[in-house]
Amino acid sequence: MNYSSKIFGFVSNVLTSKKSARTVKLLTALATTSVLVSQGSSPVAAALEDSPKNIIDEVWQIVNSEFVDHDFNHVDWKITRRELLKKDYPSQKAAYKAIRQSLKDLGDPYTRFLEPKQYQDLTSQTSGELSGIGIRLGIDKKTSRLTIVEPIPNSPASEVGLRSGDRIVSINDKPTELMSLEQASAEIKGEVGTEVKLKIAREGEPNFEVAIARAQIELPSVSYTLKQEQNSKVGYIKLDEFSSHAAEQMQKAIEDLSQKQATGFILDLRGNPGGLLFSSVEIARMWMKKGAIVSTIDRKGGNEKFSANGKSITDLPLVVLVDGYSASASEILAGALKENHRAKVVGSRTYGKGTVQSVHALSDGSGLAVTIARYYPPSGIDINKKGIDPDIKVDLSREEETNLAINPNLIGTKADPQYSRAVAILRDEFVSKKNNQTLKSLTNNQAIPNLPNLN
């Protein structure tokens, strides 16, 4: 039986780095799933069954019915199918190579084929969940050893007492000395309920072993803190990706910081490559009482519009931080907040990705992302390959970029020029608001004294 599970959403591809010193992670979109079942046993279907050509035909059919450019970048797509299916493919790998070449001819970097492992990683990332024990791994620069960067709160790893800085000596009795991060992650991941055994080295203590049951882990997309900046309390929120759990995590952050008497907010979208379309819309509605958010237009001219719904959580002053790695859903959110004058946008011009993708599961476990629409901010301006200009441009020097990359703990501090500028803007707004309130109080409660003319 052939099937294609179609998952609609907003996809942020592997971004071609504008600054070679930095690699931007893969993030794709998942929203709703519908399974399309191909029935019947035509001669063509029978010939393709259990053949590498099966996947080729699945890909061709999806692109044929959904690709945003109806003339396929001047490629005769029917001839492409005929040419692909008349060839023999000794393996799935050979078929995959042919698929990639045919997709390349479409001239769209976001329509792409994903091998099974890539597709699995992608779905884990965008769902905001994975099956594991809940730790972030890294390689210690001084010792070159596999090290726990941090355990995720309320995860199996945190519950058994693992700490930041713990070194993993072995995984299931396999030494980690020669393991890459990817290999170690693959060893730790597994089915929910199964156990993984880790040998841990901790400074000042003898090595010890722990057996940890794997669980479904909700990955944090949002981190936040209340910062005392002179006479004001700033709610600083960092949004790393628009996963399926990002909106609920954002709501919690805004509400918690509001209860702690934040006088304004800084929303940091720097380095955020995007994610779910609906996640960006939901988050925009948390900040906006009214106004258009985004519209999407497909190959048939269908125009779907998204607007605020009057259910914003806060109307406190807001500054949004962006850079050249803020893409896709980040640009939807930043564009909506900027163009509705809900926030000041500070930083560097954004990446410039104005297209929407759907992601399909294919019958052999591989996947296909295909561009199905283009999106536009409220102004209707096409930002694809152009990006969004901030209201206040604050570009980092190469030295400043390197410093923040090497010392990520400095992000969102006085050592971060873009953050510092955002704080200054909030401070000015807070002072202005306070002065207006004082003037209003004077007007309502007492006569304003005559002031001498100054010449």
For each residue, the residues with C-beta under 8 A, 3 or more apart:
1: 37 38 363
2: 37 38 45 49 54 58 363
3: 35 36 37 38 363
4: 35 36 38 58 61 62 360 361 362 363
5: 33 34 35 36 360 361
6: 33 34 35 36 62 358 359 360
7: 29 30 31 32 33 358 359 360 361
8: 29 31 32 358 372
9: 28 29 30 31 126 276 277 278 356 357 358 359
10: 29 242 274 275 276 277 278 280 328 329 332 356 357 375
11: 28 29 110 274 328 356 357 358 359 369
12: 15 27 28 29 273 274 275 327 328 329 353
13: 26 28 109 110 112 353 357 369
14: 24 25 26
15: 12 24 273 325 327 351 353
16: 109
17: 20 22 23 24
18: 324 325 351
19: 22 324 401
20: 17
21: 401 402 405
22: 17 19 325 405
23: 17
24: 14 15 17 271 273 325 327
25: 14 125 273
26: 13 14 121 122 125 273
27: 12 125 126 241 242 273 274 275 328
28: 9 11 12 13 122 125 126 275 357 359 369
29: 7 8 9 10 11 12 126 242 274 275 276 277 329 357 359
30: 7 9 33 123 126 127 244 276 359
31: 7 8 9 276 277 278
32: 7 8
33: 5 6 7 30
34: 5 6
35: 3 4 5 6
36: 3 4 5 6
37: 1 2 3
38: 1 2 3 4 45
39:
40: 45
41: 45 46
42: 45 46
43: 46 47
44: 47 48
45: 2 38 40 41 42 48 49
46: 41 42 43 49
47: 43 44 51 53
48: 44 45 51 53 54 57 85
49: 2 45 46 54
50: 54
51: 47 48 54 89
52: 55 56 89 91 92 94 95
53: 47 48 56 57 84 85 89 95
54: 2 48 49 50 51 57 58 363 364
55: 52 58 59 92 95 96 99 362 363 364 366
56: 52 53 59 60 84 85 89 95 98 99
57: 48 53 54 60 61 81 85
58: 2 4 54 55 61 62 362 363 368
59: 55 56 62 63 99 102 103 113 362 368
60: 56 57 63 64 77 80 81 84 102
61: 4 57 58 64 65
62: 4 6 58 59 65 66 360 368 370
63: 59 60 66 67 72 77 103 106 111 368 370
64: 60 61 67 77 81
65: 61 62
66: 62 63 299 358 370 372
67: 63 64 70 72 106 108 111 299 370 371 372
68: 108 298 299 355 371 372 373 374
69: 72 73 106 108 299 371
70: 67 299
71: 74
72: 63 67 69 75 76 77 106
73: 69 105 106 107 108
74: 71
75: 72 80 105 106
76: 72 79 80
77: 60 63 64 72 80 81
78: 81 82
79: 76 82 83
80: 60 75 76 77 83 84 102 105
81: 57 60 64 77 78 84 85
82: 78 79 85 86
83: 79 80 86 87
84: 53 56 60 80 81 87 98 102
85: 48 53 56 57 81 82
86: 82 83
87: 83 84 98
88:
89: 51 52 53 56 92 94 95 98
90: 94
91: 52 94 95
92: 52 55 89 95 96 364
93: 96 97
94: 52 89 90 91 97 98
95: 52 53 55 56 89 91 92 98 99
96: 55 92 93 99 100 113 115 366
97: 93 94 100 101
98: 56 84 87 89 94 95 101 102
99: 55 56 59 95 96 102 103 113
100: 96 97 103 104 112 113
101: 97 98 104 105
102: 59 60 80 84 98 99 105 106
103: 59 63 99 100 106 108 111 112 113
104: 100 101 107
105: 73 75 80 101 102
106: 63 67 69 72 73 75 102 103 111
107: 73 104
108: 67 68 69 73 103 111 355 371
109: 13 16 112
110: 11 13 353 355 357 369 371
111: 63 67 103 106 108 357 369 370 371
112: 13 100 103 109 368 369
113: 59 96 99 100 103 366 367 368
114: 118 119 122 366 367 368 369
115: 96 118 119 366
116: 119 120 364 365 366 367
117: 120 121
118: 114 115 121 122 366 367
119: 114 115 116 122 123 361 365 366 367
120: 116 117 123 124 365
121: 26 117 118 124 125
122: 26 28 114 118 119 125 126 359 367
123: 30 119 120 126 127 359 367
124: 120 121 127 129 130
125: 25 26 27 28 121 122 128 219 241 243
126: 9 27 28 29 30 122 123 241 243 244 275 276
127: 30 123 124 243 244
128: 125 218 219 221 241 243 244 245 246
129: 124 216 217 218 219 244 245
130: 124 189 216 217 219
131: 189 190 191 192 214 215 216 217
132: 135 188 189 190 214 215 217
133: 155 156 157 188 196 212 214 215 217
134: 151 152 154 155 156 157 158 215 217
135: 132 148 149 150 151 152 155 157 162 188
136: 148 149 150 151 152
137: 146 147 148 149 168 181 184 185 188
138: 146 147 148 149 181
139: 144 145 146 147 181
140: 143 144 145 146 147 167
141: 144
142:
143: 140 147 167
144: 139 140 141
145: 139 140 167 168 176 177
146: 137 138 139 140 167 168 176 179 181 184
147: 137 138 139 140 143 165 166 167 168
148: 135 136 137 138 151 157 162 163 164 165 166 167 168
149: 135 136 137 138 164
150: 135 136 164
151: 134 135 136 148 155 157 158 162 163 164
152: 134 135 136 155 157 158 217 219 220
153: 158 220
154: 134 158 159
155: 133 134 135 151 152 158 159 215 217
156: 133 134 159 160 212 213 214 215 217
157: 133 134 135 148 151 152 160 162 212
158: 134 151 152 153 154 155 161 162
159: 154 155 156
160: 156 157 210 212
161: 158 210
162: 135 148 151 157 158 166 198 200 210
163: 148 151 166 202
164: 148 149 150 151
165: 147 148 202 203
166: 147 148 162 163 200 201 202
167: 140 143 145 146 147 148 200 201 202
168: 137 145 146 147 148 171 176 184 198 199 200 201
169: 175 176 199 200 201 207
170: 173 174 175 176 198 199
171: 168 174 176 179 184 187 188 196 197 198
172: 187 196 197
173: 170 197 199
174: 170 171 179 187
175: 169 170 178 179
176: 145 146 168 169 170 171 179 184
177: 145
178: 175
179: 146 171 174 175 176 183 184 187
180: 183 184
181: 137 138 139 146 184 185
182: 185 186
183: 179 180 186 187
184: 137 146 168 171 176 179 180 181 187 188
185: 137 181 182 188 189
186: 182 183 189
187: 171 172 174 179 183 184 196
188: 132 133 135 137 171 184 185 196 198
189: 130 131 132 185 186 214
190: 131 132 194 196 214
191: 131 194 214
192: 131 214 215 216
193: 213 214 215
194: 190 191 213 214
195: 211 212 213 214
196: 133 171 172 187 188 190 211 212 214
197: 171 172 173 209 210 211 212
198: 162 168 170 171 188 209 210 212
199: 168 169 170 173 207 208 209
200: 162 166 167 168 169 207 208 209 210
201: 166 167 168 169 207
202: 163 165 166 167 205 207 208
203: 165
204:
205: 202 208
206:
207: 169 199 200 201 202
208: 199 200 202 205
209: 197 198 199 200
210: 160 161 162 197 198 200
211: 195 196 197
212: 133 156 157 160 195 196 197 198
213: 156 193 194 195
214: 131 132 133 156 189 190 191 192 193 194 195 196
215: 131 132 133 134 155 156 192 193
216: 129 130 131 192
217: 129 130 131 132 133 134 152 155 156
218: 128 129 245
219: 125 128 129 130 152 243 245
220: 152 153 223 249
221: 128 239 240 241 242 243 245 246 249
222: 237 238 239 240 246 249 250 252 253
223: 220 237 238 240
224: 235 236 237 238 253 256 257
225: 236 412
226: 233 234 235 236 257 260 262
227: 233 234 235 236 412
228: 232 233 234
229: 232 233 234 423 426 427
230: 427
231: 427 430
232: 228 229 263 264 426 427 430
233: 226 227 228 229 260 261 262 263
234: 226 227 228 229 262 263 264 265 266 423 426
235: 224 226 227 253 254 257 258 260 262 264 265 266 316
236: 224 225 226 227 265 266 268 412 419
237: 222 223 224 250 253 254 257 265 266 267 268
238: 222 223 224 268 411 412
239: 221 222 242 246 250 267 268 269 272 283 330
240: 221 222 223 271 272
241: 27 125 126 128 221 246 272 273 274 275
242: 10 27 29 221 239 246 272 274 275 276 279 280 283 328 329 330
243: 125 126 127 128 219 221 246 275 276 279
244: 30 126 127 128 129 276 279
245: 128 129 218 219 221 248 249
246: 128 221 222 239 241 242 243 249 250 275 276 279 283
247: 250 251 279 282 283 286
248: 245 251 252
249: 220 221 222 245 246 252 253
250: 222 237 239 246 247 253 254 283 286
251: 247 248 254 255 286 313
252: 222 248 249 255 256
253: 222 224 235 237 249 250 256 257
254: 235 237 250 251 257 258 265 286 313 314
255: 251 252 258 259 313
256: 224 252 253 259 260
257: 224 226 235 237 253 254 260 262 265
258: 235 254 255 261 262 313 314 316
259: 255 256
260: 226 233 235 256 257
261: 233 258
262: 226 233 234 235 257 258 265 316
263: 232 233 234 316 317 426 430
264: 232 234 235 316 317 318 319 426 429 430
265: 234 235 236 237 254 257 262 314 316 317 318 319 426
266: 234 235 236 237 318 319 320 321 412 419 422 423 426
267: 237 239 287 318 319 320 321 343
268: 236 237 238 239 320 321 411 412 419
269: 239 272 320 321 322 326 330 333 334
270: 321 322 323 325 326 347 411 418
271: 24 240 323 325 326
272: 239 240 241 242 269 325 326 327 329 330
273: 12 15 24 25 26 27 241 325 327 328 330 351
274: 10 11 12 27 29 241 242 327 328 329 330 331 353
275: 10 12 27 28 29 126 241 242 243 246 279 280 328 329
276: 9 10 29 30 31 126 242 243 244 246 279 280 329
277: 9 10 29 31 280 281 294 296 329 332 356 375
278: 9 10 31 281 282
279: 242 243 244 246 247 275 276 282 283 329
280: 10 242 275 276 277 283 284 293 294 329 330 332 333
281: 277 278 284 285 293 294 306 332
282: 247 278 279 285 286
283: 239 242 246 247 250 279 280 286 287 333
284: 280 281 287 288 293 294 308 332 333 336 337
285: 281 282 288 293 308 309 311 312
286: 247 250 251 254 282 283 311 312 313 314
287: 267 283 284 312 313 314 318 337 342 343
288: 284 285 291 293 308 312 336 337 340 342
289: 308 310 312 315
290: 307 308 310 340
291: 288 307 308 336 339 340 342 378
292: 295 305 306 307 308 336 340 378
293: 280 281 284 285 288 306 307 308 332 336 378
294: 277 280 281 284 305 306 332 335 336 375 376 377 378
295: 292 303 304 305 306 375 376 380
296: 277 303 304 356 373 374 375 376
297: 301 302 303 373 374 375 376
298: 68 301 302 372 373
299: 66 67 68 69 70 372 373
300:
301: 297 298
302: 297 298
303: 295 296 297
304: 295 296
305: 292 294 295
306: 281 292 293 294 295
307: 290 291 292 293
308: 284 285 288 289 290 291 292 293 312 340
309: 285
310: 289 290
311: 285 286
312: 285 286 287 288 289 308 315
313: 251 254 255 258 286 287
314: 254 258 265 286 287
315: 289 312
316: 235 258 262 263 264 265
317: 263 264 265 426 429 430 433
318: 264 265 266 267 287 337 342 343 344
319: 264 265 266 267 343 344 345 346 422 425 426
320: 266 267 268 269 333 334 337 338 343 344 345 346
321: 266 267 268 269 270 346 347 418 419 422
322: 269 270 326 330 334 345 346 347 348 350 388 390
323: 270 271 326 347 348 350 396 418
324: 18 19 348 349 350 351 387
325: 15 18 22 24 270 271 272 273 351
326: 269 270 271 272 322 323 330 331 334 347 350 351
327: 12 15 24 272 273 274 330 331 350 351 352 353
328: 10 11 12 27 242 273 274 275 331 332 351 353
329: 10 12 29 242 272 274 275 276 277 279 280 332 333
330: 239 242 269 272 273 274 280 322 326 327 333 334 350
331: 274 326 327 328 334 335 350 351 352 353 354 377 383 387 388
332: 10 277 280 281 284 293 294 328 329 335 336 375 377
333: 269 280 283 284 320 329 330 336 337
334: 269 320 322 326 330 331 337 338 345 350 388
335: 294 331 332 338 339 377 378 379 383 388
336: 284 288 291 292 293 294 332 333 339 340 342 377 378
337: 284 287 288 318 320 333 334 340 342 343 345
338: 320 334 335 341 342 343 344 345 388 391
339: 291 335 336 377 378 379
340: 288 290 291 292 308 336 337 378
341: 338
342: 287 288 291 318 336 337 338
343: 267 287 318 319 320 337 338
344: 318 319 320 338 391 392 422 425
345: 319 320 322 334 337 338 388 390 391 392
346: 319 320 321 322 390 391 392 394 418 421 422 425
347: 270 321 322 323 326 390 393 394 395 418
348: 322 323 324 390 393 394 395 396
349: 324 352 387 388 389 390 393
350: 322 323 324 326 327 330 331 334 383 387 388
351: 15 18 273 324 325 326 327 328 331 387
352: 327 331 349 383 384 385 386 387 388
353: 12 13 15 110 274 327 328 331 384
354: 331 374 375 376 382 383 384 385
355: 68 108 110 371 373 374 375 384
356: 9 10 11 277 296 371 372 373 374 375
357: 9 10 11 13 28 29 110 111 369 370 371 372
358: 6 7 8 9 11 66 369 370 372
359: 6 7 9 11 28 29 30 122 123 367 368 369
360: 4 5 6 7 62 367 368 369 370
361: 4 5 7 119 365 367
362: 4 55 58 59 365 366 367 368
363: 1 2 3 4 54 55 58
364: 54 55 92 116
365: 116 119 120 361 362
366: 55 96 113 114 115 116 118 119 362
367: 113 114 116 118 119 122 123 359 360 361 362
368: 58 59 62 63 112 113 114 359 360 362
369: 11 13 28 110 111 112 114 357 358 359 360
370: 62 63 66 67 111 357 358 360
371: 67 68 69 108 110 111 355 356 357
372: 8 66 67 68 298 299 356 357 358
373: 68 296 297 298 299 355 356
374: 68 296 297 354 355 356 382 384
375: 10 277 294 295 296 297 332 354 355 356
376: 294 295 296 297 354 379 380 381 382 383
377: 294 331 332 335 336 339 380 381 383 388
378: 291 292 293 294 335 336 339 340
379: 335 339 376
380: 295 376 377
381: 376 377
382: 354 374 376 386
383: 331 335 350 352 354 376 377 386 387 388
384: 352 353 354 355 374
385: 352 354
386: 352 382 383
387: 324 331 349 350 351 352 383
388: 322 331 334 335 338 345 349 350 352 377 383
389: 349 393
390: 322 345 346 347 348 349 393 394
391: 338 344 345 346
392: 344 345 346 421 425
393: 347 348 349 389 390
394: 346 347 348 390 417 418 421
395: 347 348
396: 323 348 400 401 404 417 418
397: 400 401
398: 401 402
399: 402 403
400: 396 397 403 404 417
401: 19 21 396 397 398 404 405
402: 21 398 399 405 406
403: 399 400 406 407 410 415
404: 396 400 401 407 408 410 411 415 416
405: 21 22 401 402 408
406: 402 403
407: 403 404 410 415
408: 404 405 411
409: 413
410: 403 404 407 413 415 416
411: 238 268 270 404 408 416 419
412: 225 227 236 238 266 268 416 419
413: 409 410 416 419
414: 419 420
415: 403 404 407 410
416: 404 410 411 412 413 419 420
417: 394 396 400 420 421
418: 270 321 323 346 347 394 396 421 422
419: 236 266 268 321 411 412 413 414 416 422 423
420: 414 416 417 423 424
421: 346 392 394 417 418 424 425
422: 266 319 321 344 346 418 419 425 426
423: 229 234 266 419 420 426 427
424: 420 421 427 428
425: 319 344 346 392 421 422 428 429
426: 229 232 234 263 264 265 266 317 319 422 423 429 430
427: 229 230 231 232 423 424 430 431
428: 424 425 431 432
429: 264 317 425 426 432 433
430: 231 232 263 264 317 426 427 433 434
431: 427 428 434 435
432: 428 429 435 436
433: 317 429 430 436 437
434: 430 431 437 438
435: 431 432 438 439
436: 432 433 439 440
437: 433 434 440 441
438: 434 435 441 442
439: 435 436 442 443
440: 436 437 443 444
441: 437 438 444 445
442: 438 439 445 446 448
443: 439 440 448
444: 440 441
445: 441 442
446: 442
447:
448: 442 443
449:
450:
451:
452:
453:
454:
455:
